[in-house]
Amino acid sequence: MSDDGLFQLGMDLEAHAGDERTLSAYGEPRSTTHTEDTTRTAPRTAAEVDRLDHFIEKDGIRCAGAHFIIDLYDAERLDDLPYIEEALRTCVTESGATLLHIHLHPFQPEGVSGVAVLAESHISVHTWPEAGYAAFDVFMCGDARPEACVEVLRRAFRPGRTAVSELLRGKEVE
């Protein structure tokens, strides 16, 4: 796989270290994995830990991120692959996330499954056009706003009914 292909998957950030697309606001690589600094003798400060792990505080709870489970019923355009991709890209933009890669797979005779891989985590989609149903998972950490995706998806697919659940992931991580 080429360096560019690895970069698109978020797997070769070191090769693109000078490229501002790969850096966080702190100048750190936009990666959810970090190597251990074995030369450090002092423990990290809370600010350093926050910068490296991208944990968030939501409703007074420190967690790894917010995970929205979004079910769309009686929805439209659930078999339109380019339209679904554009809706995912709009979710990324409006949530303030960082897109690394999108992969969508059409099924025969109908349906789509896929994922937008983000520096902040992911957005996944599974559609059942014959039933007018779509299942989206939106999980983001850091400064991203996953809740913005709910309205984007409502506008895009015009469901008759939407059900949304929110989970705060990693609440018990010390």
HELIX and SHEET records of a PDB file:
HELIX    1   1 ASP A    3  GLN A    8  1                                   6    
HELIX    2   2 GLU A   14  HIS A   16  5                                   3    
HELIX    3   3 GLU A   20  THR A   22  5                                   3    
HELIX    4   4 ALA A   46  ASP A   53  1                                   8    
HELIX    5   5 LEU A   81  SER A   95  1                                  15    
HELIX    6   6 PRO A  129  ALA A  131  5                                   3    
HELIX    7   7 ALA A  148  PHE A  157  1                                  10    
SHEET    1   A 2 ILE A  56  LYS A  58  0                                        
SHEET    2   A 2 ILE A  61  CYS A  63 -1                                        
SHEET    1   B 6 LEU A  99  PRO A 106  0                                        
SHEET    2   B 6 VAL A 112  LEU A 118 -1                                        
SHEET    3   B 6 SER A 121  TRP A 128 -1                                        
SHEET    4   B 6 TYR A 133  MET A 140 -1                                        
SHEET    5   B 6 GLY A  65  TYR A  73 -1                                        
SHEET    6   B 6 ARG A 161  ARG A 169 -1                                        
END                                                                             
